[in-house]
Amino acid sequence: MELGYREFKEIRDIVYQKCGIYINDEQLYITNLKLQERLKALGMDDFREYLKYLKFLDKDKSELNELIQSITVNETYFFREFPQLQTFAEYCIPELIENGNRTFKVLSAGCSNGAEPYTLAIILREMLEDDFSYWVDAIDIDDGVLRQAVKGVYQERDVRNVPSKYLEKYFFKDGNSYVLNSEIKRFVKFYKLNLMDTDKMLRLGQNYDFIFSRNVLIYFSDVSKKEVIQTFYRMLVPGGFLFLSQVESLARISTSFNIRRINNVVIYQKPIGMVMTNEL
């Protein structure tokens, strides 16, 4: 049972229309493998039957969510891409404090199982004095990972990079699981949200000091990337920072951000004093 190119394109179009994620031709082989798993789970015999199900019978979009999760799954864990987090903690936060910030609002876009937003909350907790306030909003399109994130229960592989003092301070062991304590969980709020839904994204807030969107843009077409980055630009305060994965870049996407290289880490900063615009 092989996925033909015609069916592949139809499935790609459905996913793109629903959430802006673009499956390029190079992903045909892995998509074939992932879809065979979905057909087996649903007791189906061929891809045409699966397509019909996606188009007409998946009323609650549960199968679409399963499909998106299967083709976009990324390994995530606490304190991933540590040099970026070090730059965030030791350079960017102090810079904004020097500029008068007393409150910090952070967005984790594509938060998966919560490891990233909880990591950011831990860093803010450690870096800021008690008279500062902070909040982390976290969004994802996948119901399953959001449910896991809200629970805050993780396995050893998820916390393998957590510094020992933080592991002891912010987690407790329950059998083979590591449970995040409520002291950190209360500073993070999770939302199911599509990055391509500009109106809902903007309603979430246009006053973020930091946006983290790492290993997310790789799943979007060039057109969708520009739309998402435009939305991020509008959501950031002047002087706010955008963190992408070190394998991602705004080259050929946007020239509106200042490119900063701090501690050998490339980050993007919204210029101060710029007039807000819908054009990037």
PyRosetta script that sets phi, psi and omega in degrees:
from pyrosetta import init, pose_from_sequence

init()
pose = pose_from_sequence("MELGYREFKEIRDIVYQKCGIYINDEQLYITNLKLQERLKALGMDDFREYLKYLKFLDKDKSELNELIQSITVNETYFFREFPQLQTFAEYCIPELIENGNRTFKVLSAGCSNGAEPYTLAIILREMLEDDFSYWVDAIDIDDGVLRQAVKGVYQERDVRNVPSKYLEKYFFKDGNSYVLNSEIKRFVKFYKLNLMDTDKMLRLGQNYDFIFSRNVLIYFSDVSKKEVIQTFYRMLVPGGFLFLSQVESLARISTSFNIRRINNVVIYQKPIGMVMTNEL")
pose.set_psi(1, 106.0)
pose.set_omega(1, -178.3)
pose.set_phi(2, -115.2)
pose.set_psi(2, 145.0)
pose.set_omega(2, 178.0)
pose.set_phi(3, -80.6)
pose.set_psi(3, 115.3)
pose.set_omega(3, 177.5)
pose.set_phi(4, -74.9)
pose.set_psi(4, 159.0)
pose.set_omega(4, -176.2)
pose.set_phi(5, -64.6)
pose.set_psi(5, -34.1)
pose.set_omega(5, 178.7)
pose.set_phi(6, -62.0)
pose.set_psi(6, -48.2)
pose.set_omega(6, 178.6)
pose.set_phi(7, -65.3)
pose.set_psi(7, -38.8)
pose.set_omega(7, 178.3)
pose.set_phi(8, -58.1)
pose.set_psi(8, -46.0)
pose.set_omega(8, -179.4)
pose.set_phi(9, -64.7)
pose.set_psi(9, -38.8)
pose.set_omega(9, 179.0)
pose.set_phi(10, -64.4)
pose.set_psi(10, -42.9)
pose.set_omega(10, 178.4)
pose.set_phi(11, -66.0)
pose.set_psi(11, -41.7)
pose.set_omega(11, 177.6)
pose.set_phi(12, -58.6)
pose.set_psi(12, -42.5)
pose.set_omega(12, -179.1)
pose.set_phi(13, -65.2)
pose.set_psi(13, -39.5)
pose.set_omega(13, 179.0)
pose.set_phi(14, -62.3)
pose.set_psi(14, -48.6)
pose.set_omega(14, -179.4)
pose.set_phi(15, -61.6)
pose.set_psi(15, -43.3)
pose.set_omega(15, -178.4)
pose.set_phi(16, -64.6)
pose.set_psi(16, -42.8)
pose.set_omega(16, -179.0)
pose.set_phi(17, -65.8)
pose.set_psi(17, -35.1)
pose.set_omega(17, -176.2)
pose.set_phi(18, -80.1)
pose.set_psi(18, -36.7)
pose.set_omega(18, -173.5)
pose.set_phi(19, -141.0)
pose.set_psi(19, 2.6)
pose.set_omega(19, 176.5)
pose.set_phi(20, 81.8)
pose.set_psi(20, -2.6)
pose.set_omega(20, 178.0)
pose.set_phi(21, -77.5)
pose.set_psi(21, 130.5)
pose.set_omega(21, -175.9)
pose.set_phi(22, -112.3)
pose.set_psi(22, 122.8)
pose.set_omega(22, 178.2)
pose.set_phi(23, -96.1)
pose.set_psi(23, 109.0)
pose.set_omega(23, -176.6)
pose.set_phi(24, -79.4)
pose.set_psi(24, 168.8)
pose.set_omega(24, -174.7)
pose.set_phi(25, -59.5)
pose.set_psi(25, -30.3)
pose.set_omega(25, -178.9)
pose.set_phi(26, -66.3)
pose.set_psi(26, -15.4)
pose.set_omega(26, -179.2)
pose.set_phi(27, -95.2)
pose.set_psi(27, 9.4)
pose.set_omega(27, -179.1)
pose.set_phi(28, -58.9)
pose.set_psi(28, -45.1)
pose.set_omega(28, -176.5)
pose.set_phi(29, -64.3)
pose.set_psi(29, -49.9)
pose.set_omega(29, -177.3)
pose.set_phi(30, -69.1)
pose.set_psi(30, -33.3)
pose.set_omega(30, 176.6)
pose.set_phi(31, -64.5)
pose.set_psi(31, -38.9)
pose.set_omega(31, 176.4)
pose.set_phi(32, -58.1)
pose.set_psi(32, -45.6)
pose.set_omega(32, -179.8)
pose.set_phi(33, -65.0)
pose.set_psi(33, -44.1)
pose.set_omega(33, -178.7)
pose.set_phi(34, -65.1)
pose.set_psi(34, -39.3)
pose.set_omega(34, -178.6)
pose.set_phi(35, -71.2)
pose.set_psi(35, -32.1)
pose.set_omega(35, 175.6)
pose.set_phi(36, -61.7)
pose.set_psi(36, -36.2)
pose.set_omega(36, 175.8)
pose.set_phi(37, -64.5)
pose.set_psi(37, -39.9)
pose.set_omega(37, 179.9)
pose.set_phi(38, -68.0)
pose.set_psi(38, -41.1)
pose.set_omega(38, 178.5)
pose.set_phi(39, -61.7)
pose.set_psi(39, -41.5)
pose.set_omega(39, 179.2)
pose.set_phi(40, -63.1)
pose.set_psi(40, -42.5)
pose.set_omega(40, -179.5)
pose.set_phi(41, -64.5)
pose.set_psi(41, -31.9)
pose.set_omega(41, -177.6)
pose.set_phi(42, -93.9)
pose.set_psi(42, -3.8)
pose.set_omega(42, -179.6)
pose.set_phi(43, 70.3)
pose.set_psi(43, 34.3)
pose.set_omega(43, -178.6)
pose.set_phi(44, -103.1)
pose.set_psi(44, 159.3)
pose.set_omega(44, -174.2)
pose.set_phi(45, -105.1)
pose.set_psi(45, -23.0)
pose.set_omega(45, -177.2)
pose.set_phi(46, -151.5)
pose.set_psi(46, 166.8)
pose.set_omega(46, -174.4)
pose.set_phi(47, -73.8)
pose.set_psi(47, -27.0)
pose.set_omega(47, 177.1)
pose.set_phi(48, -64.3)
pose.set_psi(48, -40.3)
pose.set_omega(48, 177.2)
pose.set_phi(49, -62.9)
pose.set_psi(49, -39.7)
pose.set_omega(49, 179.3)
pose.set_phi(50, -65.7)
pose.set_psi(50, -41.6)
pose.set_omega(50, 177.6)
pose.set_phi(51, -60.5)
pose.set_psi(51, -44.6)
pose.set_omega(51, 178.5)
pose.set_phi(52, -60.2)
pose.set_psi(52, -39.9)
pose.set_omega(52, 178.7)
pose.set_phi(53, -62.5)
pose.set_psi(53, -46.8)
pose.set_omega(53, -180.0)
pose.set_phi(54, -60.7)
pose.set_psi(54, -41.4)
pose.set_omega(54, -174.2)
pose.set_phi(55, -75.1)
pose.set_psi(55, -38.9)
pose.set_omega(55, -167.3)
pose.set_phi(56, -121.5)
pose.set_psi(56, -22.7)
pose.set_omega(56, -171.9)
pose.set_phi(57, -112.0)
pose.set_psi(57, -14.4)
pose.set_omega(57, -177.7)
pose.set_phi(58, -85.7)
pose.set_psi(58, 66.0)
pose.set_omega(58, -171.8)
pose.set_phi(59, -63.0)
pose.set_psi(59, -38.9)
pose.set_omega(59, -177.4)
pose.set_phi(60, -92.4)
pose.set_psi(60, 5.6)
pose.set_omega(60, 177.8)
pose.set_phi(61, 63.0)
pose.set_psi(61, 18.9)
pose.set_omega(61, -179.6)
pose.set_phi(62, -66.8)
pose.set_psi(62, -39.9)
pose.set_omega(62, 179.0)
pose.set_phi(63, -71.0)
pose.set_psi(63, -36.4)
pose.set_omega(63, 174.9)
pose.set_phi(64, -59.2)
pose.set_psi(64, -41.4)
pose.set_omega(64, 177.0)
pose.set_phi(65, -62.8)
pose.set_psi(65, -41.6)
pose.set_omega(65, 177.7)
pose.set_phi(66, -62.3)
pose.set_psi(66, -41.6)
pose.set_omega(66, 179.7)
pose.set_phi(67, -63.6)
pose.set_psi(67, -47.0)
pose.set_omega(67, -179.5)
pose.set_phi(68, -61.6)
pose.set_psi(68, -42.6)
pose.set_omega(68, 179.5)
pose.set_phi(69, -62.2)
pose.set_psi(69, -39.7)
pose.set_omega(69, -175.6)
pose.set_phi(70, -70.3)
pose.set_psi(70, -32.0)
pose.set_omega(70, -176.5)
pose.set_phi(71, -95.2)
pose.set_psi(71, -9.2)
pose.set_omega(71, -179.2)
pose.set_phi(72, -117.4)
pose.set_psi(72, 10.4)
pose.set_omega(72, -175.5)
pose.set_phi(73, -60.5)
pose.set_psi(73, 129.3)
pose.set_omega(73, 177.8)
pose.set_phi(74, -126.5)
pose.set_psi(74, 142.8)
pose.set_omega(74, 174.0)
pose.set_phi(75, -69.9)
pose.set_psi(75, 129.5)
pose.set_omega(75, 176.8)
pose.set_phi(76, -134.2)
pose.set_psi(76, 148.6)
pose.set_omega(76, -178.9)
pose.set_phi(77, -160.0)
pose.set_psi(77, 165.2)
pose.set_omega(77, -178.9)
pose.set_phi(78, -64.8)
pose.set_psi(78, 141.1)
pose.set_omega(78, 177.3)
pose.set_phi(79, 59.4)
pose.set_psi(79, 37.2)
pose.set_omega(79, 175.1)
pose.set_phi(80, -71.9)
pose.set_psi(80, 144.7)
pose.set_omega(80, -176.6)
pose.set_phi(81, 53.2)
pose.set_psi(81, 62.6)
pose.set_omega(81, -172.1)
pose.set_phi(82, -56.9)
pose.set_psi(82, -40.1)
pose.set_omega(82, 179.4)
pose.set_phi(83, -57.0)
pose.set_psi(83, -35.7)
pose.set_omega(83, 175.6)
pose.set_phi(84, -63.0)
pose.set_psi(84, -45.7)
pose.set_omega(84, -178.6)
pose.set_phi(85, -65.2)
pose.set_psi(85, -35.5)
pose.set_omega(85, 177.0)
pose.set_phi(86, -64.7)
pose.set_psi(86, -41.0)
pose.set_omega(86, 177.2)
pose.set_phi(87, -64.5)
pose.set_psi(87, -43.3)
pose.set_omega(87, 175.6)
pose.set_phi(88, -56.2)
pose.set_psi(88, -46.2)
pose.set_omega(88, -174.3)
pose.set_phi(89, -76.2)
pose.set_psi(89, -44.5)
pose.set_omega(89, -168.7)
pose.set_phi(90, -96.4)
pose.set_psi(90, -14.9)
pose.set_omega(90, -177.9)
pose.set_phi(91, -122.2)
pose.set_psi(91, -51.1)
pose.set_omega(91, -172.6)
pose.set_phi(92, -73.4)
pose.set_psi(92, -47.1)
pose.set_omega(92, 178.4)
pose.set_phi(93, -59.8)
pose.set_psi(93, -49.7)
pose.set_omega(93, 177.6)
pose.set_phi(94, -59.9)
pose.set_psi(94, -34.0)
pose.set_omega(94, 178.9)
pose.set_phi(95, -63.3)
pose.set_psi(95, -43.2)
pose.set_omega(95, 179.5)
pose.set_phi(96, -70.6)
pose.set_psi(96, -32.8)
pose.set_omega(96, 175.7)
pose.set_phi(97, -62.7)
pose.set_psi(97, -42.2)
pose.set_omega(97, 178.2)
pose.set_phi(98, -62.7)
pose.set_psi(98, -29.1)
pose.set_omega(98, 178.7)
pose.set_phi(99, -84.9)
pose.set_psi(99, 3.7)
pose.set_omega(99, 173.4)
pose.set_phi(100, 104.6)
pose.set_psi(100, 3.9)
pose.set_omega(100, 179.9)
pose.set_phi(101, -65.8)
pose.set_psi(101, 133.6)
pose.set_omega(101, 171.6)
pose.set_phi(102, -119.6)
pose.set_psi(102, -13.4)
pose.set_omega(102, 175.6)
pose.set_phi(103, -127.1)
pose.set_psi(103, 149.2)
pose.set_omega(103, -178.5)
pose.set_phi(104, -132.9)
pose.set_psi(104, 128.1)
pose.set_omega(104, 177.6)
pose.set_phi(105, -121.1)
pose.set_psi(105, 127.6)
pose.set_omega(105, -173.2)
pose.set_phi(106, -125.3)
pose.set_psi(106, 142.4)
pose.set_omega(106, 174.9)
pose.set_phi(107, -117.1)
pose.set_psi(107, 128.2)
pose.set_omega(107, 171.1)
pose.set_phi(108, -105.9)
pose.set_psi(108, 106.6)
pose.set_omega(108, -175.1)
pose.set_phi(109, -99.4)
pose.set_psi(109, 116.4)
pose.set_omega(109, -171.3)
pose.set_phi(110, 84.5)
pose.set_psi(110, 55.4)
pose.set_omega(110, -167.9)
pose.set_phi(111, -79.0)
pose.set_psi(111, -13.5)
pose.set_omega(111, 179.5)
pose.set_phi(112, 53.5)
pose.set_psi(112, -129.0)
pose.set_omega(112, -172.5)
pose.set_phi(113, -82.9)
pose.set_psi(113, 8.9)
pose.set_omega(113, 175.6)
pose.set_phi(114, 96.4)
pose.set_psi(114, -5.5)
pose.set_omega(114, -177.5)
pose.set_phi(115, -59.4)
pose.set_psi(115, -41.2)
pose.set_omega(115, -178.8)
pose.set_phi(116, -68.2)
pose.set_psi(116, -54.9)
pose.set_omega(116, -178.3)
pose.set_phi(117, -61.9)
pose.set_psi(117, -35.9)
pose.set_omega(117, 177.3)
pose.set_phi(118, -67.3)
pose.set_psi(118, -36.6)
pose.set_omega(118, 175.1)
pose.set_phi(119, -59.9)
pose.set_psi(119, -45.1)
pose.set_omega(119, 179.7)
pose.set_phi(120, -62.9)
pose.set_psi(120, -38.4)
pose.set_omega(120, 178.3)
pose.set_phi(121, -65.7)
pose.set_psi(121, -39.1)
pose.set_omega(121, 177.0)
pose.set_phi(122, -61.8)
pose.set_psi(122, -45.2)
pose.set_omega(122, -179.5)
pose.set_phi(123, -62.5)
pose.set_psi(123, -45.2)
pose.set_omega(123, 178.3)
pose.set_phi(124, -61.7)
pose.set_psi(124, -40.8)
pose.set_omega(124, 178.4)
pose.set_phi(125, -59.9)
pose.set_psi(125, -40.3)
pose.set_omega(125, -177.1)
pose.set_phi(126, -77.5)
pose.set_psi(126, -31.9)
pose.set_omega(126, -171.9)
pose.set_phi(127, -89.1)
pose.set_psi(127, -23.2)
pose.set_omega(127, -172.3)
pose.set_phi(128, -106.2)
pose.set_psi(128, 144.6)
pose.set_omega(128, 174.9)
pose.set_phi(129, -73.3)
pose.set_psi(129, 167.8)
pose.set_omega(129, -174.5)
pose.set_phi(130, -64.7)
pose.set_psi(130, -22.5)
pose.set_omega(130, -177.4)
pose.set_phi(131, -85.5)
pose.set_psi(131, 3.2)
pose.set_omega(131, 172.2)
pose.set_phi(132, -95.3)
pose.set_psi(132, 156.2)
pose.set_omega(132, 174.8)
pose.set_phi(133, -123.2)
pose.set_psi(133, 153.6)
pose.set_omega(133, -178.1)
pose.set_phi(134, -156.3)
pose.set_psi(134, 160.1)
pose.set_omega(134, -178.4)
pose.set_phi(135, -154.9)
pose.set_psi(135, 144.4)
pose.set_omega(135, 176.3)
pose.set_phi(136, -123.4)
pose.set_psi(136, 119.5)
pose.set_omega(136, 170.2)
pose.set_phi(137, -95.8)
pose.set_psi(137, 140.6)
pose.set_omega(137, -176.6)
pose.set_phi(138, -133.1)
pose.set_psi(138, 131.9)
pose.set_omega(138, -176.7)
pose.set_phi(139, -129.6)
pose.set_psi(139, 149.5)
pose.set_omega(139, 174.0)
pose.set_phi(140, -158.9)
pose.set_psi(140, 161.7)
pose.set_omega(140, -179.8)
pose.set_phi(141, -94.4)
pose.set_psi(141, -9.9)
pose.set_omega(141, -171.5)
pose.set_phi(142, -100.1)
pose.set_psi(142, 115.6)
pose.set_omega(142, 179.5)
pose.set_phi(143, -58.7)
pose.set_psi(143, -40.7)
pose.set_omega(143, -175.0)
pose.set_phi(144, -61.8)
pose.set_psi(144, -48.3)
pose.set_omega(144, -178.5)
pose.set_phi(145, -70.3)
pose.set_psi(145, -30.1)
pose.set_omega(145, 178.0)
pose.set_phi(146, -67.5)
pose.set_psi(146, -39.0)
pose.set_omega(146, 176.8)
pose.set_phi(147, -62.8)
pose.set_psi(147, -41.5)
pose.set_omega(147, 177.8)
pose.set_phi(148, -63.9)
pose.set_psi(148, -40.4)
pose.set_omega(148, -178.7)
pose.set_phi(149, -62.6)
pose.set_psi(149, -43.0)
pose.set_omega(149, -179.3)
pose.set_phi(150, -62.9)
pose.set_psi(150, -37.6)
pose.set_omega(150, 178.7)
pose.set_phi(151, -65.0)
pose.set_psi(151, -39.6)
pose.set_omega(151, 179.7)
pose.set_phi(152, 70.1)
pose.set_psi(152, 34.6)
pose.set_omega(152, 179.4)
pose.set_phi(153, -113.6)
pose.set_psi(153, 129.0)
pose.set_omega(153, -171.4)
pose.set_phi(154, -133.7)
pose.set_psi(154, 162.1)
pose.set_omega(154, 177.7)
pose.set_phi(155, -100.8)
pose.set_psi(155, 170.0)
pose.set_omega(155, -174.9)
pose.set_phi(156, -57.3)
pose.set_psi(156, -37.7)
pose.set_omega(156, -179.5)
pose.set_phi(157, -64.1)
pose.set_psi(157, -28.2)
pose.set_omega(157, -178.6)
pose.set_phi(158, -73.3)
pose.set_psi(158, -29.4)
pose.set_omega(158, -174.2)
pose.set_phi(159, -110.2)
pose.set_psi(159, 15.5)
pose.set_omega(159, -173.4)
pose.set_phi(160, -63.9)
pose.set_psi(160, -23.9)
pose.set_omega(160, -178.8)
pose.set_phi(161, -102.7)
pose.set_psi(161, 5.1)
pose.set_omega(161, 178.7)
pose.set_phi(162, -72.7)
pose.set_psi(162, 125.0)
pose.set_omega(162, 175.6)
pose.set_phi(163, -52.5)
pose.set_psi(163, 141.2)
pose.set_omega(163, -172.4)
pose.set_phi(164, -56.6)
pose.set_psi(164, -37.4)
pose.set_omega(164, -178.7)
pose.set_phi(165, -68.0)
pose.set_psi(165, -33.1)
pose.set_omega(165, 177.3)
pose.set_phi(166, -76.0)
pose.set_psi(166, -35.4)
pose.set_omega(166, 178.3)
pose.set_phi(167, -61.6)
pose.set_psi(167, -41.8)
pose.set_omega(167, 179.5)
pose.set_phi(168, -72.0)
pose.set_psi(168, -34.0)
pose.set_omega(168, -173.8)
pose.set_phi(169, -80.8)
pose.set_psi(169, -36.0)
pose.set_omega(169, -170.2)
pose.set_phi(170, -115.2)
pose.set_psi(170, -1.2)
pose.set_omega(170, 178.7)
pose.set_phi(171, -130.1)
pose.set_psi(171, 154.1)
pose.set_omega(171, 168.6)
pose.set_phi(172, -130.2)
pose.set_psi(172, 148.7)
pose.set_omega(172, -175.0)
pose.set_phi(173, -85.6)
pose.set_psi(173, 133.5)
pose.set_omega(173, 176.0)
pose.set_phi(174, -132.6)
pose.set_psi(174, 93.4)
pose.set_omega(174, -173.9)
pose.set_phi(175, 66.6)
pose.set_psi(175, -122.2)
pose.set_omega(175, 177.2)
pose.set_phi(176, -94.7)
pose.set_psi(176, 4.7)
pose.set_omega(176, -176.6)
pose.set_phi(177, -105.4)
pose.set_psi(177, 156.5)
pose.set_omega(177, 175.2)
pose.set_phi(178, -115.1)
pose.set_psi(178, 121.3)
pose.set_omega(178, -174.2)
pose.set_phi(179, -106.7)
pose.set_psi(179, 123.6)
pose.set_omega(179, 178.3)
pose.set_phi(180, -72.1)
pose.set_psi(180, 137.9)
pose.set_omega(180, -177.6)
pose.set_phi(181, -82.0)
pose.set_psi(181, 162.3)
pose.set_omega(181, -173.1)
pose.set_phi(182, -68.3)
pose.set_psi(182, -19.8)
pose.set_omega(182, -179.9)
pose.set_phi(183, -58.7)
pose.set_psi(183, -34.2)
pose.set_omega(183, 178.3)
pose.set_phi(184, -92.3)
pose.set_psi(184, -41.3)
pose.set_omega(184, -175.9)
pose.set_phi(185, -58.0)
pose.set_psi(185, -32.5)
pose.set_omega(185, -175.5)
pose.set_phi(186, -69.4)
pose.set_psi(186, -13.7)
pose.set_omega(186, 179.8)
pose.set_phi(187, -96.1)
pose.set_psi(187, 4.6)
pose.set_omega(187, -177.7)
pose.set_phi(188, -125.1)
pose.set_psi(188, 132.9)
pose.set_omega(188, 177.3)
pose.set_phi(189, -124.6)
pose.set_psi(189, 134.7)
pose.set_omega(189, -174.6)
pose.set_phi(190, -107.0)
pose.set_psi(190, 143.4)
pose.set_omega(190, 178.5)
pose.set_phi(191, -136.3)
pose.set_psi(191, 141.8)
pose.set_omega(191, 168.4)
pose.set_phi(192, -86.7)
pose.set_psi(192, 117.3)
pose.set_omega(192, -173.7)
pose.set_phi(193, -154.1)
pose.set_psi(193, 139.2)
pose.set_omega(193, 177.3)
pose.set_phi(194, -91.5)
pose.set_psi(194, 126.8)
pose.set_omega(194, -179.2)
pose.set_phi(195, -59.9)
pose.set_psi(195, -23.5)
pose.set_omega(195, -179.3)
pose.set_phi(196, -83.4)
pose.set_psi(196, -7.1)
pose.set_omega(196, 178.1)
pose.set_phi(197, -87.9)
pose.set_psi(197, 84.1)
pose.set_omega(197, -171.7)
pose.set_phi(198, -58.8)
pose.set_psi(198, -43.3)
pose.set_omega(198, -176.9)
pose.set_phi(199, -60.4)
pose.set_psi(199, -47.2)
pose.set_omega(199, -179.8)
pose.set_phi(200, -68.0)
pose.set_psi(200, -36.3)
pose.set_omega(200, 177.1)
pose.set_phi(201, -60.9)
pose.set_psi(201, -46.3)
pose.set_omega(201, -178.3)
pose.set_phi(202, -68.2)
pose.set_psi(202, -32.2)
pose.set_omega(202, 176.9)
pose.set_phi(203, -67.6)
pose.set_psi(203, -24.8)
pose.set_omega(203, 177.1)
pose.set_phi(204, -63.5)
pose.set_psi(204, -32.3)
pose.set_omega(204, 177.0)
pose.set_phi(205, 154.9)
pose.set_psi(205, 148.9)
pose.set_omega(205, 175.2)
pose.set_phi(206, -126.5)
pose.set_psi(206, 34.9)
pose.set_omega(206, -177.4)
pose.set_phi(207, -135.7)
pose.set_psi(207, 37.3)
pose.set_omega(207, -179.9)
pose.set_phi(208, -84.6)
pose.set_psi(208, 137.3)
pose.set_omega(208, 175.0)
pose.set_phi(209, -85.4)
pose.set_psi(209, -30.0)
pose.set_omega(209, -179.2)
pose.set_phi(210, -139.9)
pose.set_psi(210, 138.5)
pose.set_omega(210, 169.5)
pose.set_phi(211, -126.1)
pose.set_psi(211, 126.0)
pose.set_omega(211, 174.9)
pose.set_phi(212, -107.8)
pose.set_psi(212, 121.7)
pose.set_omega(212, 177.3)
pose.set_phi(213, -140.2)
pose.set_psi(213, 84.6)
pose.set_omega(213, -170.8)
pose.set_phi(214, -110.4)
pose.set_psi(214, 128.9)
pose.set_omega(214, -177.8)
pose.set_phi(215, 61.4)
pose.set_psi(215, 36.1)
pose.set_omega(215, 177.5)
pose.set_phi(216, -111.6)
pose.set_psi(216, -46.1)
pose.set_omega(216, -176.6)
pose.set_phi(217, -62.6)
pose.set_psi(217, -21.6)
pose.set_omega(217, -178.9)
pose.set_phi(218, -62.3)
pose.set_psi(218, -17.2)
pose.set_omega(218, -178.8)
pose.set_phi(219, -96.3)
pose.set_psi(219, 3.8)
pose.set_omega(219, -176.3)
pose.set_phi(220, -111.5)
pose.set_psi(220, 150.7)
pose.set_omega(220, 172.9)
pose.set_phi(221, -70.3)
pose.set_psi(221, 168.3)
pose.set_omega(221, -179.7)
pose.set_phi(222, -60.3)
pose.set_psi(222, -40.3)
pose.set_omega(222, 179.4)
pose.set_phi(223, -64.2)
pose.set_psi(223, -44.8)
pose.set_omega(223, -179.7)
pose.set_phi(224, -66.6)
pose.set_psi(224, -37.8)
pose.set_omega(224, 177.4)
pose.set_phi(225, -57.5)
pose.set_psi(225, -44.9)
pose.set_omega(225, -179.7)
pose.set_phi(226, -62.8)
pose.set_psi(226, -39.5)
pose.set_omega(226, 179.2)
pose.set_phi(227, -65.5)
pose.set_psi(227, -43.3)
pose.set_omega(227, -179.2)
pose.set_phi(228, -65.9)
pose.set_psi(228, -44.5)
pose.set_omega(228, -179.6)
pose.set_phi(229, -65.0)
pose.set_psi(229, -36.8)
pose.set_omega(229, 175.4)
pose.set_phi(230, -60.5)
pose.set_psi(230, -41.4)
pose.set_omega(230, 178.0)
pose.set_phi(231, -64.7)
pose.set_psi(231, -44.9)
pose.set_omega(231, 177.5)
pose.set_phi(232, -57.7)
pose.set_psi(232, -43.0)
pose.set_omega(232, -180.0)
pose.set_phi(233, -57.4)
pose.set_psi(233, -43.7)
pose.set_omega(233, -178.5)
pose.set_phi(234, -71.6)
pose.set_psi(234, -26.8)
pose.set_omega(234, -178.6)
pose.set_phi(235, -81.5)
pose.set_psi(235, -20.4)
pose.set_omega(235, -179.4)
pose.set_phi(236, -83.6)
pose.set_psi(236, 145.0)
pose.set_omega(236, 169.9)
pose.set_phi(237, -74.3)
pose.set_psi(237, 155.4)
pose.set_omega(237, 172.9)
pose.set_phi(238, -55.9)
pose.set_psi(238, 130.4)
pose.set_omega(238, -175.5)
pose.set_phi(239, 91.0)
pose.set_psi(239, -5.7)
pose.set_omega(239, 179.4)
pose.set_phi(240, -73.3)
pose.set_psi(240, 160.0)
pose.set_omega(240, -173.1)
pose.set_phi(241, -112.9)
pose.set_psi(241, 141.2)
pose.set_omega(241, 173.0)
pose.set_phi(242, -114.1)
pose.set_psi(242, 125.5)
pose.set_omega(242, 177.6)
pose.set_phi(243, -108.6)
pose.set_psi(243, 120.2)
pose.set_omega(243, 171.2)
pose.set_phi(244, -107.9)
pose.set_psi(244, 167.4)
pose.set_omega(244, 172.0)
pose.set_phi(245, -61.7)
pose.set_psi(245, 152.4)
pose.set_omega(245, -179.3)
pose.set_phi(246, -67.7)
pose.set_psi(246, -11.2)
pose.set_omega(246, 175.6)
pose.set_phi(247, -96.2)
pose.set_psi(247, 1.4)
pose.set_omega(247, 179.3)
pose.set_phi(248, -109.0)
pose.set_psi(248, 158.5)
pose.set_omega(248, -177.4)
pose.set_phi(249, -151.8)
pose.set_psi(249, 154.5)
pose.set_omega(249, 174.6)
pose.set_phi(250, -91.8)
pose.set_psi(250, 4.8)
pose.set_omega(250, 177.2)
pose.set_phi(251, -57.5)
pose.set_psi(251, 131.8)
pose.set_omega(251, -179.5)
pose.set_phi(252, 68.5)
pose.set_psi(252, 7.0)
pose.set_omega(252, 177.6)
pose.set_phi(253, -110.8)
pose.set_psi(253, -48.7)
pose.set_omega(253, -176.8)
pose.set_phi(254, -154.4)
pose.set_psi(254, 143.4)
pose.set_omega(254, 174.1)
pose.set_phi(255, -115.2)
pose.set_psi(255, 11.6)
pose.set_omega(255, -174.3)
pose.set_phi(256, -81.4)
pose.set_psi(256, -18.7)
pose.set_omega(256, -178.7)
pose.set_phi(257, -93.9)
pose.set_psi(257, 146.9)
pose.set_omega(257, 167.9)
pose.set_phi(258, -79.1)
pose.set_psi(258, 133.3)
pose.set_omega(258, 177.9)
pose.set_phi(259, -89.4)
pose.set_psi(259, 124.5)
pose.set_omega(259, 178.7)
pose.set_phi(260, -115.6)
pose.set_psi(260, 135.0)
pose.set_omega(260, 171.2)
pose.set_phi(261, -114.4)
pose.set_psi(261, 107.2)
pose.set_omega(261, -176.8)
pose.set_phi(262, -122.0)
pose.set_psi(262, 124.7)
pose.set_omega(262, 178.4)
pose.set_phi(263, 55.8)
pose.set_psi(263, 38.0)
pose.set_omega(263, -179.6)
pose.set_phi(264, 64.9)
pose.set_psi(264, 19.9)
pose.set_omega(264, 176.6)
pose.set_phi(265, -115.9)
pose.set_psi(265, 129.8)
pose.set_omega(265, 178.8)
pose.set_phi(266, -88.5)
pose.set_psi(266, 124.8)
pose.set_omega(266, 175.5)
pose.set_phi(267, -135.1)
pose.set_psi(267, 167.8)
pose.set_omega(267, -175.1)
pose.set_phi(268, -121.9)
pose.set_psi(268, 135.4)
pose.set_omega(268, -177.0)
pose.set_phi(269, -124.5)
pose.set_psi(269, 132.6)
pose.set_omega(269, 175.6)
pose.set_phi(270, -72.0)
pose.set_psi(270, 126.7)
pose.set_omega(270, -177.7)
pose.set_phi(271, -59.7)
pose.set_psi(271, 149.2)
pose.set_omega(271, 176.1)
pose.set_phi(272, -86.1)
pose.set_psi(272, 136.0)
pose.set_omega(272, 177.3)
pose.set_phi(273, 85.8)
pose.set_psi(273, 10.1)
pose.set_omega(273, 179.2)
pose.set_phi(274, -83.0)
pose.set_psi(274, 143.8)
pose.set_omega(274, 174.7)
pose.set_phi(275, -77.0)
pose.set_psi(275, 133.1)
pose.set_omega(275, -179.0)
pose.set_phi(276, -64.3)
pose.set_psi(276, 139.3)
pose.set_omega(276, -178.3)
pose.set_phi(277, -146.2)
pose.set_psi(277, 154.7)
pose.set_omega(277, 174.4)
pose.set_phi(278, -89.6)
pose.set_psi(278, -6.2)
pose.set_omega(278, -178.3)
pose.set_phi(279, -105.3)
pose.set_psi(279, 132.3)
pose.set_omega(279, 177.1)
pose.set_phi(280, -111.7)
pose.dump_pdb("model.pdb")
